Amino acid sequence: MDLELSPREKELAQRAREFCDQVLIPLEGLTSEHGELPMEQRAAVRQAVRDWGFAGINHAKAHGGLGLTMLEQTVIEEQLGRVTNGLWSCVWRPPVSLKFGTAAQIEEYLRPSCQGERRGCFAITEPNAGSDPRRVETTARLENGRWRLDGEKWFVTSYNASDFIIVHAHVDGDPDKPTLFLVDKPAEGLTHLRSPRFMHDFAFDHAELRLEDLGLAPEKMLGGIGQGFELTKDWFVEARLQIASHTLGAAIRAAEIANDYAASRVQFGRPIRDFQSIEFMLADMAVDIFAAKSMLYRIAWEIDRKADRKLIHARASALKLHSSEMAGRVIDKALQILGGRGYMRENPVERLYRDIRVDRIWEGTSEIQRLVVAGQIRKRGMGVYTDWA
Ligand SMILES: Cc1cc2nc3c(=O)[nH]c(=O)nc-3n(C[C@H](O)[C@H](O)[C@H](O)COP(=O)(O)OP(=O)(O)OC[C@H]3O[C@@H](n4cnc5c(N)ncnc54)[C@H](O)[C@@H]3O)c2cc1C
């Protein structure tokens, strides 16, 4: 067993750290002030992503991506996680499902998305369908050779940075026929209802949309009828690793800030780190981070070694659950160590505290991850999580 990072992995992590320090972190204050990344900044940031060599980090070279391994992507995403206000999303990750498109769809959507010339957002969630996507009410019906889409979608992240939407709909209203469709913006029948504010400030919006008799050519279907979940399964794994990487990076930044502060802040005649209650918090934070990082790198490594797909799915759920909850614990302690300063919006720890709360909700809530883990134990035994292989 060799647990050492390769020179390439180390170089990518270092480059990503410098990119965050020089390009994204300076935009945190501005993004907080405006509630999102101002439109005027977006083209320059997009160009910076290309210049620093981070365009298309999650796709194969054959599709215009960088062809990185999962561990290489992970060390980059970990650095991006240090950045507040969702600015990590400036480094685009075109939806995985696009790689299953036709040759024409790959040329029209995936290749330009890898280059940052196009951007897609993903619309599954609805007013009555969250954790249970079988309750999706958006329908797709084939009429006179064209698809007609009707429904309402919520929480569509990065809608205002995207020029197309991947819409999850049920063909003929049948939950056994979940199917994906590519909707170019603007489209007749597509209405942006509103983009509400959320607990975090985020680089882009989370929109609510109405689709009303929206007509689509047959070639705008992505994959086959009923393949909606099959095509997004790989995305779930990727998204869960990405969340684990971000929450890890966020926790590390908060821990570093708290550790520095504990050494310099003097009360009752000595640095506060000399109080055992403070030092024990730092110890618990370090141990929590240590465990989450070991878990994350191991699963990324297993993916690169083409471990069994079902095993990877099972472990990615455990990882997402553990990492998102770990970051909540660590950042809460960091804020406590900072006292009143930790509660100030200008302090990155305050922003990290709000930012990472959603990681226990999106891409499958903590409760849903526990259901997955429990189901795997029931089906395949404890070994899924306790064996090394
Ligand atoms: C900021 C943000 C961005 C998002 N971006 C997107 C996006 O880009 N595209 C998109 O499609 N969606 C997006 N989502 C939606 C997100 O995926 C859902 O919020 C999430 O899946 C949970 O669904 P819900 O909010 O409807 O909660 P619900 O499913 O209604 O759950 C409510 C509560 O009940 C619990 N619960 C539900 N079922 C069970 C069960 N079987 N057992 C135990 N507990 C259960 C949940 O864990 C939760 O605590 C986003 C959400 C947020 C907040």
The ligand as a Gaussian input file, in Angstrom:
#p B3LYP/6-31G(d) Opt

LIG

0 1
 C      -29.287000      25.703000      -1.773000
 C      -29.903000      24.521000      -2.459000
 C      -29.552000      24.218000      -3.763000
 C      -30.138000      23.140000      -4.422000
 N      -29.822000      22.884000      -5.741000
 C      -30.552000      21.968000      -6.438000
 C      -30.382000      21.824000      -7.863000
 O      -29.535000      22.461000      -8.491000
 N      -31.196000      20.972000      -8.520000
 C      -32.143000      20.241000      -7.882000
 O      -32.848000      19.479000      -8.545000
 N      -32.308000      20.327000      -6.527000
 C      -31.551000      21.184000      -5.793000
 N      -31.737000      21.309000      -4.432000
 C      -32.757000      20.533000      -3.776000
 C      -32.218000      19.491000      -2.814000
 O      -31.648000      18.435000      -3.503000
 C      -33.391000      19.082000      -1.901000
 O      -33.630000      20.173000      -1.030000
 C      -33.120000      17.822000      -1.133000
 O      -33.098000      16.708000      -1.989000
 C      -34.177000      17.570000      -0.044000
 O      -35.455000      17.704000      -0.535000
 P      -36.505000      18.655000       0.194000
 O      -35.860000      19.950000       0.455000
 O      -37.761000      18.658000      -0.594000
 O      -36.761000      17.973000       1.589000
 P      -37.745000      16.750000       1.911000
 O      -37.460000      15.612000       1.001000
 O      -39.145000      17.249000       1.953000
 O      -37.277000      16.371000       3.370000
 C      -37.672000      17.093000       4.523000
 C      -37.064000      16.380000       5.743000
 O      -37.601000      15.041000       5.817000
 C      -36.539000      14.105000       5.824000
 N      -36.934000      12.906000       5.104000
 C      -37.478000      12.789000       3.865000
 N      -37.668000      11.513000       3.545000
 C      -37.232000      10.771000       4.597000
 C      -37.154000       9.382000       4.877000
 N      -37.542000       8.460000       3.979000
 N      -36.640000       8.983000       6.076000
 C      -36.231000       9.909000       6.977000
 N      -36.279000      11.228000       6.782000
 C      -36.767000      11.667000       5.598000
 C      -35.379000      14.820000       5.140000
 O      -34.132000      14.233000       5.470000
 C      -35.559000      16.219000       5.666000
 O      -34.999000      16.298000       6.938000
 C      -31.097000      22.349000      -3.734000
 C      -31.428000      22.646000      -2.406000
 C      -30.847000      23.707000      -1.774000
 C      -31.246000      24.021000      -0.349000

